[in-house]
Amino acid sequence: MISATEFKQALQSWASGVTIVTTHSEQHGLQGMTVSAFSSVSADPALILCCVNGTADTIAGIDASQCFAVNVLAATQQNASSQFAGGCSYEERFTNNPWHTAVTGSPLLSESLMSLDCKLIEKVQAGSHWILIGEVQACESRDGEPLLYYRAGYHELAIHDDT
């Protein structure tokens, strides 16, 4: 069996988009965290999944509200990613980044490339993480380029002009 360190080093070769998962509940207020494990599951019904560390405070808010949003970050949102990764308090995260309320009550980041507002339909524990499966209630898309994470750093798409 490999160690957690070996596994994490191997996964650094996987380039992924960067998302921020957000929620709002009466008990816990506004919460959000940076997440790189995100995927579509089904188009009909529209389902997505994301994987969240079981020790994250945001899980309590998602449990209380039974909803969450996934915000896919634009290349211009490196600071937002760092802030939501624990660089500042929840209050500062939402003060520093424009947002608006979604259909479910979850906060959507106004500058993200895409936001998916979801109702939690299943939560499965897998090792140290929770797999959250959400049914998409509403979505928003904007023009721009994605923020990518690769080999422990942020990157942007390199657009090649083949003409």
C-alpha positions as a Markdown table, in Angstrom:
| # | Residue | x | y | z |
|---|---|---|---|---|
| 1 | Met | 0.0 | 0.0 | 0.0 |
| 2 | Ile | 1.2 | 3.5 | -0.7 |
| 3 | Ser | 1.5 | 6.3 | 1.8 |
| 4 | Ala | -0.7 | 9.4 | 1.8 |
| 5 | Thr | 2.3 | 11.5 | 0.8 |
| 6 | Glu | 3.1 | 9.3 | -2.2 |
| 7 | Phe | -0.6 | 9.4 | -3.3 |
| 8 | Lys | -0.7 | 13.2 | -3.0 |
| 9 | Gln | 2.6 | 13.6 | -5.0 |
| 10 | Ala | 1.2 | 11.3 | -7.8 |
| 11 | Leu | -2.1 | 13.3 | -7.9 |
| 12 | Gln | -0.1 | 16.5 | -8.5 |
| 13 | Ser | 0.2 | 15.4 | -12.1 |
| 14 | Trp | -3.6 | 15.7 | -12.5 |
| 15 | Ala | -4.6 | 19.2 | -13.7 |
| 16 | Ser | -8.0 | 20.2 | -12.4 |
| 17 | Gly | -10.2 | 23.1 | -12.3 |
| 18 | Val | -10.7 | 25.0 | -9.0 |
| 19 | Thr | -14.0 | 25.3 | -7.4 |
| 20 | Ile | -15.4 | 27.0 | -4.2 |
| 21 | Val | -18.2 | 25.1 | -2.5 |
| 22 | Thr | -20.6 | 27.5 | -0.6 |
| 23 | Thr | -23.6 | 27.2 | 1.6 |
| 24 | His | -25.7 | 29.2 | 4.0 |
| 25 | Ser | -27.7 | 28.0 | 7.0 |
| 26 | Glu | -29.3 | 29.8 | 10.0 |
| 27 | Gln | -27.1 | 27.9 | 12.4 |
| 28 | His | -23.8 | 28.5 | 10.7 |
| 29 | Gly | -24.2 | 31.5 | 8.5 |
| 30 | Leu | -22.3 | 31.9 | 5.2 |
| 31 | Gln | -19.6 | 29.2 | 4.7 |
| 32 | Gly | -17.4 | 28.2 | 1.8 |
| 33 | Met | -14.2 | 26.3 | 1.0 |
| 34 | Thr | -11.9 | 25.7 | -2.0 |
| 35 | Val | -12.4 | 22.2 | -3.5 |
| 36 | Ser | -10.7 | 20.6 | -6.5 |
| 37 | Ala | -12.6 | 17.3 | -6.5 |
| 38 | Phe | -15.7 | 18.0 | -8.6 |
| 39 | Ser | -17.4 | 16.2 | -11.4 |
| 40 | Ser | -20.7 | 15.9 | -13.3 |
| 41 | Val | -22.6 | 12.7 | -12.7 |
| 42 | Ser | -25.7 | 12.8 | -14.8 |
| 43 | Ala | -27.4 | 15.1 | -17.3 |
| 44 | Asp | -30.9 | 13.8 | -16.7 |
| 45 | Pro | -31.5 | 14.5 | -13.9 |
| 46 | Ala | -28.7 | 17.1 | -13.6 |
| 47 | Leu | -26.4 | 15.7 | -10.9 |
| 48 | Ile | -22.9 | 16.7 | -9.8 |
| 49 | Leu | -20.5 | 15.5 | -7.1 |
| 50 | Cys | -17.8 | 17.1 | -5.0 |
| 51 | Cys | -15.6 | 15.7 | -2.4 |
| 52 | Val | -15.1 | 17.6 | 0.9 |
| 53 | Asn | -12.7 | 16.9 | 3.7 |
| 54 | Gly | -14.7 | 15.4 | 6.7 |
| 55 | Thr | -13.1 | 17.8 | 9.1 |
| 56 | Ala | -14.2 | 20.9 | 7.2 |
| 57 | Asp | -16.6 | 23.3 | 9.1 |
| 58 | Thr | -18.5 | 23.8 | 5.8 |
| 59 | Ile | -19.9 | 20.3 | 6.1 |
| 60 | Ala | -22.0 | 21.3 | 9.2 |
| 61 | Gly | -23.6 | 24.1 | 7.2 |
| 62 | Ile | -24.4 | 21.8 | 4.3 |
| 63 | Asp | -25.9 | 19.3 | 6.7 |
| 64 | Ala | -28.1 | 22.0 | 8.2 |
| 65 | Ser | -29.2 | 23.7 | 4.9 |
| 66 | Gln | -29.3 | 20.5 | 2.8 |
| 67 | Cys | -28.0 | 22.6 | -0.1 |
| 68 | Phe | -24.8 | 23.9 | -1.5 |
| 69 | Ala | -23.4 | 25.7 | -4.6 |
| 70 | Val | -20.3 | 24.8 | -6.7 |
| 71 | Asn | -18.6 | 27.9 | -8.1 |
| 72 | Val | -16.0 | 27.1 | -10.9 |
| 73 | Leu | -13.3 | 29.8 | -10.7 |
| 74 | Ala | -12.1 | 32.0 | -13.5 |
| 75 | Ala | -8.4 | 32.5 | -14.1 |
| 76 | Thr | -8.7 | 35.9 | -12.4 |
| 77 | Gln | -9.8 | 34.4 | -9.1 |
| 78 | Gln | -6.6 | 33.1 | -7.6 |
| 79 | Asn | -7.0 | 35.3 | -4.5 |
| 80 | Ala | -10.6 | 33.9 | -3.9 |
| 81 | Ser | -9.2 | 30.4 | -4.1 |
| 82 | Ser | -6.5 | 31.1 | -1.5 |
| 83 | Gln | -9.0 | 32.9 | 0.8 |
| 84 | Phe | -11.5 | 30.1 | 0.7 |
| 85 | Ala | -8.7 | 27.6 | 1.2 |
| 86 | Gly | -8.4 | 29.0 | 4.7 |
| 87 | Gly | -6.5 | 32.2 | 4.1 |
| 88 | Cys | -9.1 | 34.2 | 6.1 |
| 89 | Ser | -12.3 | 34.0 | 8.1 |
| 90 | Tyr | -15.7 | 33.1 | 6.5 |
| 91 | Glu | -16.8 | 36.7 | 7.0 |
| 92 | Glu | -13.7 | 38.1 | 5.1 |
| 93 | Arg | -14.1 | 35.5 | 2.3 |
| 94 | Phe | -17.6 | 36.8 | 1.5 |
| 95 | Thr | -16.7 | 40.4 | 2.1 |
| 96 | Asn | -13.8 | 40.2 | -0.3 |
| 97 | Asn | -15.6 | 38.4 | -3.1 |
| 98 | Pro | -18.8 | 39.6 | -4.6 |
| 99 | Trp | -21.7 | 37.2 | -4.3 |
| 100 | His | -25.5 | 36.9 | -4.6 |
| 101 | Thr | -28.1 | 34.5 | -3.3 |
| 102 | Ala | -29.2 | 31.5 | -5.3 |
| 103 | Val | -32.6 | 29.8 | -5.5 |
| 104 | Thr | -31.7 | 27.5 | -2.6 |
| 105 | Gly | -30.3 | 30.3 | -0.5 |
| 106 | Ser | -26.6 | 29.3 | -1.2 |
| 107 | Pro | -24.2 | 32.1 | -2.0 |
| 108 | Leu | -23.0 | 32.2 | -5.7 |
| 109 | Leu | -19.8 | 33.9 | -6.4 |
| 110 | Ser | -20.6 | 36.6 | -9.0 |
| 111 | Glu | -17.2 | 36.5 | -10.8 |
| 112 | Ser | -17.0 | 32.8 | -11.2 |
| 113 | Leu | -17.1 | 31.1 | -14.6 |
| 114 | Met | -20.0 | 29.0 | -13.7 |
| 115 | Ser | -22.1 | 28.4 | -10.6 |
| 116 | Leu | -24.3 | 25.4 | -9.9 |
| 117 | Asp | -26.9 | 25.7 | -7.2 |
| 118 | Cys | -27.7 | 22.3 | -5.7 |
| 119 | Lys | -30.0 | 20.5 | -3.4 |
| 120 | Leu | -28.1 | 17.8 | -1.4 |
| 121 | Ile | -29.5 | 14.4 | -2.4 |
| 122 | Glu | -26.8 | 12.1 | -1.0 |
| 123 | Lys | -23.8 | 12.2 | 1.3 |
| 124 | Val | -21.4 | 9.2 | 1.3 |
| 125 | Gln | -18.3 | 8.9 | 3.5 |
| 126 | Ala | -15.2 | 7.7 | 1.7 |
| 127 | Gly | -12.1 | 7.6 | 3.8 |
| 128 | Ser | -11.3 | 11.1 | 5.2 |
| 129 | His | -13.8 | 12.8 | 2.9 |
| 130 | Trp | -17.5 | 13.1 | 2.2 |
| 131 | Ile | -18.8 | 12.7 | -1.4 |
| 132 | Leu | -21.6 | 15.1 | -1.8 |
| 133 | Ile | -24.1 | 14.5 | -4.6 |
| 134 | Gly | -26.2 | 17.4 | -5.6 |
| 135 | Glu | -29.2 | 17.8 | -7.9 |
| 136 | Val | -28.7 | 21.1 | -9.8 |
| 137 | Gln | -31.6 | 23.5 | -9.2 |
| 138 | Ala | -30.2 | 26.4 | -11.2 |
| 139 | Cys | -27.0 | 27.4 | -13.0 |
| 140 | Glu | -25.2 | 30.5 | -14.2 |
| 141 | Ser | -22.4 | 30.7 | -16.8 |
| 142 | Arg | -20.1 | 33.6 | -17.7 |
| 143 | Asp | -17.4 | 34.1 | -20.4 |
| 144 | Gly | -13.8 | 33.7 | -19.4 |
| 145 | Glu | -10.9 | 31.3 | -18.9 |
| 146 | Pro | -10.7 | 28.7 | -16.1 |
| 147 | Leu | -8.3 | 28.7 | -13.1 |
| 148 | Leu | -6.4 | 25.5 | -13.1 |
| 149 | Tyr | -4.4 | 23.7 | -10.4 |
| 150 | Tyr | -1.4 | 21.6 | -11.4 |
| 151 | Arg | 1.7 | 20.5 | -9.5 |
| 152 | Ala | 0.8 | 22.5 | -6.4 |
| 153 | Gly | 0.3 | 25.8 | -8.2 |
| 154 | Tyr | -2.2 | 27.9 | -10.2 |
| 155 | His | -2.1 | 27.9 | -14.0 |
| 156 | Glu | -4.1 | 29.3 | -16.9 |
| 157 | Leu | -4.9 | 27.8 | -20.2 |
| 158 | Ala | -2.4 | 28.6 | -23.0 |
| 159 | Ile | -4.4 | 29.4 | -26.0 |
| 160 | His | -2.6 | 28.6 | -29.3 |
| 161 | Asp | -3.5 | 30.3 | -32.5 |
| 162 | Asp | -3.1 | 27.6 | -35.2 |
| 163 | Thr | -3.7 | 30.1 | -38.1 |
